[in-house]
Amino acid sequence: MEGGNSPSLQLQQLPLATAAVSVQPHTDSFSYKENLIGALLAIFGHLVSSIALNLQKYSHIRLAGSKDPRAYFRTKTWWSGLFLLVLGELGVFSSYAFAPLSLIVPLSAVSVVASAIIGIIFIKEKWKPKEFLRRYVLSLVGCGLAVVGTYLLVTFGPNSHEKMTAENITRHLVSWPFLLYVLVEIIVFCLLLYFYKERNANYIVIILLLVALLGSMTVVTVKAVAGMVLVSIQGTLQLDSPIFYIMLVCMIATAIYQATFLAQASQLYDSAQISSIGYILSTTAAISAGATFYLDFMGEDVLHICMFALGCLITFLGVFLITRNRKKPVPFEPYISMDAMPGMQNMHDKGIAVQPDLKASFSYGALENNDSMPEIYSPATLPIVQEQHGPKGVSAPPYRVLEHSKKE
């Protein structure tokens, strides 16, 4: 009887073994196609968003440099940029439904590379080849490193896929690794917020760490919402589940607070520092959240994880070089004639210019002299003399500066 029961026992165990093999992350060939679709959507979205932002910036600059009285939202250029921006954000949002979170987040480096290339293309100054290479060598090297890092990310990215159903998301939400991760993140966030608000520790690392911690929750909820929308489109309705609306509210709330801290950082620090440091911190926090919540690296071998980490480091270095070479904006400050203040010695007796020459095509408060074209932007001089007390019949000069003594 034992010999007769053993074949039936082996036949009953065969389907279980087959089912166990089918859930391995690398056996389904379509998962690689999903990774590729998600990566292409993310690259397309970031590229279009970068073009849109530069197009809107061009619209503002063109209006500022012309006498056009129209507002920026009445121009076709600005609306074209807004349309492309919405299209790009939809592409990035859709990419989260196909590929793992840890793969999509680092691909935001494409927007930095695209902005650098667009800035080089639309340069209005003419450079010699040697000067051009010396001026933009860091940007070119950074773009090359970012492209290599992006290739490594797409090639060796995590390949874990599961349907974003309400049941799966709820199961991940109450798992002990994610609950522990959220507890640690809340403690760190509260400490950083205390030092930032109460101790006035306005360091860029503290502000951008607050942004990164909020951003990690934002991308987790974005993937959940996008995945549930995709599953609903495929035929299994998920929009009637409460977990969908919980994730949607968390996504909107964290995105708003994230934008608030970014706005505060932009008022204190240069945009190049915010771009490089913010990208590194936000990407690291988002990958950690994806690995904890969605178990992105579950079942991956050591080689793929090491190559993925190498791709992240190369991309970080490329973004750092690109933003480091970005020209810092010099705020324009109008000149104030200090010699016209009471008690100051008059500096215009010898016909010195009212405003110092800025050596540029724009000088605030300068009067143009149109007698000769080479001097079209040179400031006019106003000979100013002091008031002289003379006979009543003597006419005073039209421009006078009164010297006030201490007795007055």
C-alpha positions in Angstrom: 0.0 0.0 0.0 2.9 2.4 0.7 4.3 1.8 -2.8 0.8 2.3 -4.3 0.3 5.6 -2.4 3.7 7.1 -3.2 2.9 7.8 -6.9 -0.4 9.6 -6.1 1.4 11.6 -3.4 4.0 12.7 -6.0 1.3 13.7 -8.4 -0.4 15.8 -5.8 2.8 17.6 -4.9 3.7 18.4 -8.6 1.2 21.3 -9.0 2.5 22.9 -5.8 6.0 22.9 -7.0 5.0 24.3 -10.4 3.1 27.1 -8.7 6.1 27.9 -6.5 8.3 28.2 -9.6 5.8 30.5 -11.4 6.1 33.3 -8.8 9.8 33.7 -9.2 10.6 37.2 -10.3 12.7 36.3 -13.3 10.6 33.6 -14.9 8.0 35.9 -16.4 9.5 37.4 -19.5 6.8 40.0 -19.7 8.1 41.6 -16.5 11.2 42.8 -18.4 8.8 44.4 -21.0 7.0 46.2 -18.2 10.3 47.5 -16.9 11.1 48.8 -20.3 7.7 50.4 -20.8 7.9 52.1 -17.4 11.5 53.3 -17.9 10.6 54.7 -21.4 7.5 56.5 -20.0 9.6 58.0 -17.2 12.3 59.2 -19.5 9.8 60.6 -21.9 7.9 62.4 -19.1 11.0 64.0 -17.6 12.3 65.0 -21.0 9.0 66.7 -22.0 8.7 68.3 -18.5 12.1 69.8 -18.9 11.3 71.2 -22.3 8.1 72.6 -21.0 9.7 74.4 -18.1 12.3 76.0 -20.3 9.6 77.0 -22.8 7.7 78.8 -20.0 10.9 80.4 -18.8 11.6 81.6 -22.4 8.1 83.1 -22.5 8.7 85.1 -19.3 12.1 86.3 -20.5 10.8 87.4 -23.9 7.9 89.4 -22.3 10.3 91.0 -19.8 12.7 92.1 -22.6 10.0 93.6 -24.8 7.3 96.3 -24.6 4.5 93.8 -24.9 1.8 94.7 -22.3 0.3 91.2 -22.3 0.4 89.0 -19.3 2.4 85.7 -19.5 -0.8 83.6 -19.5 -2.0 85.3 -22.6 0.8 84.0 -24.8 0.8 80.9 -26.9 4.3 80.0 -25.8 3.3 79.8 -22.1 0.3 77.7 -22.8 2.3 75.4 -25.0 4.7 74.9 -22.1 1.8 74.2 -19.7 0.4 71.6 -22.1 3.8 69.8 -22.4 4.2 70.0 -18.7 0.9 68.2 -18.0 1.8 65.7 -20.7 5.2 65.0 -19.1 3.8 64.6 -15.6 1.2 62.2 -16.9 4.0 60.1 -18.5 5.9 60.0 -15.2 2.7 59.2 -13.3 1.9 56.3 -15.7 5.5 54.9 -15.4 4.9 54.0 -11.7 2.2 51.6 -12.7 4.5 49.5 -14.8 8.0 49.5 -13.3 9.2 49.1 -9.7 9.5 52.3 -7.6 13.3 51.9 -7.2 13.8 52.0 -10.9 11.6 55.0 -11.8 12.8 57.4 -9.1 16.5 57.7 -10.2 15.4 58.4 -13.8 14.5 62.0 -12.8 18.2 62.7 -13.6 17.0 62.9 -17.3 15.4 66.2 -16.5 18.7 67.6 -15.2 20.5 66.4 -18.3 17.9 67.8 -20.6 18.0 71.2 -19.0 21.8 71.3 -19.3 21.6 70.4 -23.0 18.9 72.9 -23.7 20.9 75.6 -21.9 23.9 74.8 -24.1 21.9 74.8 -27.3 20.2 78.1 -26.7 23.4 80.0 -25.8 23.3 83.4 -27.4 27.0 84.1 -27.0 29.5 82.9 -29.5 32.4 80.9 -28.1 35.5 79.6 -29.7 35.9 75.8 -29.6 38.5 75.9 -26.9 36.6 78.4 -24.7 33.4 76.4 -25.2 35.0 73.1 -24.0 36.7 74.8 -21.1 33.5 76.5 -20.0 31.2 73.5 -20.4 33.5 70.6 -19.9 32.0 69.7 -16.5 28.5 69.8 -18.0 29.5 67.5 -20.9 31.2 65.1 -18.5 28.2 65.2 -16.2 25.8 64.5 -19.0 27.9 61.5 -20.1 28.0 60.1 -16.6 24.3 60.5 -16.2 23.6 58.7 -19.4 25.9 55.8 -18.4 24.2 55.7 -15.0 20.7 55.7 -16.5 21.7 52.8 -18.8 22.9 50.8 -15.7 19.7 51.6 -13.8 17.5 50.4 -16.7 19.6 47.3 -17.3 20.1 46.1 -13.7 17.0 47.6 -12.1 14.8 45.5 -9.8 12.4 43.2 -11.6 9.8 42.5 -9.0 6.2 42.9 -10.2 2.9 42.4 -8.5 -0.6 43.7 -9.2 -1.5 46.8 -7.2 -4.7 45.5 -5.9 -6.3 46.9 -2.7 -5.5 43.6 -0.9 -1.8 43.7 -1.8 -1.4 47.3 -0.8 -3.1 46.8 2.5 -0.9 43.8 3.2 2.2 45.9 2.5 0.9 48.8 4.6 0.5 46.7 7.8 3.7 44.7 7.4 6.2 45.1 10.2 9.2 46.2 8.1 7.2 49.1 6.7 5.7 50.0 10.1 9.2 50.1 11.5 10.5 52.2 8.6 7.6 54.7 9.1 8.3 54.9 12.8 11.9 55.7 12.2 11.0 58.2 9.5 8.5 60.0 11.7 11.1 60.3 14.6 13.7 61.7 12.2 11.3 64.0 10.6 10.1 65.4 14.0 13.7 66.0 15.1 14.6 67.7 11.9 11.5 69.9 12.1 12.3 70.8 15.7 15.8 72.0 14.8 14.5 73.8 11.7 11.6 75.6 13.4 12.7 76.0 17.0 16.5 76.2 16.7 16.5 78.1 13.4 18.8 75.5 11.8 18.3 76.7 8.3 20.9 74.4 6.8 20.3 73.1 3.3 20.8 69.5 4.3 18.1 69.8 7.0 15.6 71.4 4.7 16.2 68.9 1.8 16.1 66.0 4.2 12.6 67.1 5.2 11.7 67.2 1.5 13.2 63.8 0.9 11.3 62.1 3.8 8.1 63.6 2.5 9.0 62.7 -1.1 9.5 59.0 -0.1 6.0 58.8 1.1 4.8 60.7 -2.0 6.3 58.2 -4.4 5.0 55.2 -2.4 1.4 56.6 -2.6 1.8 57.6 -6.3 2.8 54.1 -7.3 -0.2 52.7 -5.3 -2.7 55.1 -6.9 -1.2 54.6 -10.4 -1.1 50.8 -10.0 -4.7 50.7 -8.8 -5.9 52.8 -11.7 -4.1 50.5 -14.2 -5.7 47.4 -12.6 -9.1 49.1 -12.8 -8.6 49.9 -16.5 -7.6 46.2 -17.1 -11.0 45.1 -15.8 -10.7 44.6 -12.0 -12.2 47.7 -10.3 -10.1 49.0 -7.4 -11.4 52.5 -7.1 -14.2 51.6 -4.8 -11.8 50.5 -2.1 -11.1 52.8 0.9 -7.3 52.2 0.6 -7.3 54.0 -2.8 -8.7 57.2 -1.3 -6.4 57.0 1.7 -3.4 56.8 -0.6 -4.8 59.6 -2.8 -5.1 61.9 0.2 -1.7 61.1 1.5 -0.2 61.7 -2.0 -1.7 65.1 -2.3 -0.9 66.2 1.3 2.8 65.1 1.2 3.2 66.7 -2.2 1.9 70.0 -0.9 4.2 70.0 2.1 7.1 68.9 0.0 6.6 71.9 -2.3 6.4 74.2 0.7 9.8 73.2 2.0 11.2 73.4 -1.5 10.0 76.9 -1.8 11.6 77.8 1.5 14.9 76.2 0.4 14.8 78.2 -2.8 14.6 81.4 -0.9 17.8 80.7 1.1 20.1 78.7 -1.3 21.1 78.5 -4.9 19.0 76.4 -7.2 22.1 74.4 -8.3 22.8 73.2 -4.8 19.1 72.4 -4.3 19.1 70.4 -7.5 22.1 68.3 -6.8 21.7 67.7 -3.0 17.9 67.3 -3.3 18.2 64.7 -6.1 20.7 62.6 -4.1 18.7 62.7 -0.8 15.3 62.3 -2.4 16.4 59.4 -4.6 18.1 57.6 -1.7 15.0 58.0 0.5 12.6 56.9 -2.2 14.7 53.8 -3.0 14.7 52.9 0.7 11.0 53.3 0.9 10.4 51.2 -2.2 12.6 48.4 -1.0 10.8 48.4 2.3 7.2 48.8 1.2 7.1 47.1 -2.2 10.0 44.7 -1.5 11.6 45.8 -4.9 14.9 43.9 -4.3 13.3 40.7 -3.0 14.8 37.7 -5.0 17.5 39.8 -6.7 21.0 38.5 -6.8 24.0 40.3 -5.5 25.4 41.2 -8.9 22.2 43.0 -10.0 22.0 44.9 -6.7 25.6 46.0 -6.9 25.4 47.1 -10.5 22.2 49.0 -9.7 23.9 50.8 -6.8 26.8 51.6 -9.1 24.4 53.1 -11.6 22.9 55.3 -8.8 26.4 56.5 -7.8 27.4 57.3 -11.3 24.1 59.2 -11.9 24.6 61.1 -8.6 28.1 62.2 -9.7 26.8 63.3 -13.2 24.0 65.4 -11.7 26.5 67.0 -9.2 28.9 67.9 -12.1 26.1 69.4 -14.2 24.7 71.5 -11.4 28.1 72.6 -10.1 28.9 74.1 -13.5 25.6 76.0 -13.7 26.1 79.7 -13.7 24.9 81.3 -10.5 22.5 84.2 -11.1 23.9 87.6 -10.0 21.1 89.7 -8.4 20.9 93.2 -9.8 21.2 96.0 -7.3 20.6 99.6 -8.4 23.4 102.0 -7.6 22.7 104.7 -5.0 24.6 107.9 -5.2 26.0 108.2 -1.7 27.5 111.6 -2.3 24.1 113.1 -2.6 23.3 112.3 1.0 23.5 115.0 3.6 26.9 115.5 5.0 28.7 113.7 2.2 31.2 115.3 -0.1 30.0 116.1 -3.5 31.6 113.7 -6.1 30.1 115.3 -9.2 32.0 118.6 -9.3 34.3 117.3 -12.0 31.6 115.7 -14.2 31.8 112.1 -12.9 29.0 109.8 -14.2 25.9 109.6 -12.1 25.8 105.8 -12.5 28.9 103.6 -12.9 29.0 101.8 -16.2 27.8 98.2 -16.0 29.6 97.2 -19.2 26.4 95.6 -20.4 23.4 96.3 -22.6 21.3 97.2 -19.6 22.1 99.8 -16.9 19.5 100.9 -14.5 19.0 104.6 -14.3 21.6 105.4 -17.0 20.8 108.1 -19.6 21.6 107.1 -23.1 23.7 109.2 -25.4 22.6 108.7 -29.0 25.2 110.9 -30.6 27.5 107.9 -31.4 26.7 104.3 -31.6 29.8 103.0 -29.7 28.7 105.0 -26.7 25.0 104.2 -26.8 25.1 102.5 -23.5 27.4 104.8 -21.7 25.8 106.7 -18.8 25.3 110.4 -19.2 27.1 112.8 -16.9 25.4 115.5 -14.9 27.6 118.3 -13.8 26.4 119.3 -10.3 27.7 122.2 -8.4 27.1 123.3 -4.9 24.7 126.1 -4.0 26.5 129.4 -3.7 24.9 132.3 -1.8 25.4 135.4 -3.9 23.5 138.5 -4.9 19.8 138.1 -5.5 20.2 138.9 -9.2 22.5 136.0 -9.9 20.6 133.0 -11.2 21.2 129.7 -9.5 22.2 126.6 -11.5 19.4 124.1 -12.2 21.0 121.2 -10.4 22.2 121.9 -6.9 23.2 119.8 -3.9 22.8 121.3 -0.4 25.4 120.5 2.2 23.9 120.2 5.6 25.9 121.0 8.6 25.5 119.5 12.1 23.9 122.7 13.3 21.0 122.1 10.9 
